Amino acid sequence: MNKSGVCVFGSLNIDLTVRLERFHAPGETVTGRSFHTFTGGKGGNQAVAAARLGARTAMVACLGADANGDMYLRALEREGVDTGRVARVESETSGVALIEVDDAGENRIAVVPGANACLTAARARAAREAIASCACLLLQLETPLEGVIEAARIAREAGAAVILDPAPARPLPDELLALCDYLTPNETELASLTGLRADSDEEAEAACRRLIERGAGAVINKRGAKGALLVSRAGVMNAPGFPVNAVDTTAAGDTFNAGFAAGLVEGRSVEESLRLANAAAALSTTALGAQAAMPAYSEALALLNKNGELGMGNGE
Ligand code: RIB
């Protein structure tokens, strides 16, 4: 089968975002600065970011048969994402995330999965063609684990690269790790997955190695503004981050994964794909809302070139 593009198997949420000066304590009431309704969810964020970066992108997901679902479907279509495998579930509401963003750009998120809980192994099998025909499958953990494992298995059998963002963190079976070409935890997720500290570079590298021993092909530790650390059996690679004025870091990790996948499916090296991922993730933090500042390919390249990242031509 001729394989191309990115397939995202995962969650779609409507983000209800409140901007506040500071996070409040239990029992305390504070006045927010603003309220917005955005499209979000780790899966949808990855799909929109990949499409903006120029990758042919298909989404496999579940929405409720409600107004939020209608809104999200239209938004994905506007972005050019193939929504042929986005199911509408009559009995569920679309997923919702309550998000607070403070003046430092940090966030707190509570998710109600709704229809996302219906993205089962059976739905992965029903979407076999979309999953098996992509060059790169993007996964996250806001939907049932059985579906994530089945999607990874289908992609792996078909020869697609499997990239799992283990977020939100939860215990993972070795069976799933062994199906992943790349696992992309941040420091908190890396510590939670391994039970090891992951603050310093040395600690993070040791924790990544623990996941490789359990079966993961390579581990990319996303370290925010500091960049990314890739550890594989072949060695270690450091890709520095880009300093920007962060307004809202929601979905920076999702954008990173999409950027890395977009680079790989375009035929770029792992090193170049990491740089593209870091640039896209940095730019995504410069406006309020998960998807608001996700860059076009040309914008990510402009940041790379401004920083003298030679070797990142326009790909033509
Ligand atoms: O990764 C960011 C996303 O996490 C938000 O868009 C929110 O929907 C939650 O799923």
Boltz pocket constraint, residues with backbone or C-beta under 6 A from the ligand:
constraints:
  - pocket:
      binder: B
      contacts: [[A, 13], [A, 14], [A, 15], [A, 39], [A, 40], [A, 41], [A, 42], [A, 45], [A, 96], [A, 97], [A, 109], [A, 111], [A, 142], [A, 250], [A, 251], [A, 252], [A, 254], [A, 290]]
      max_distance: 6.0
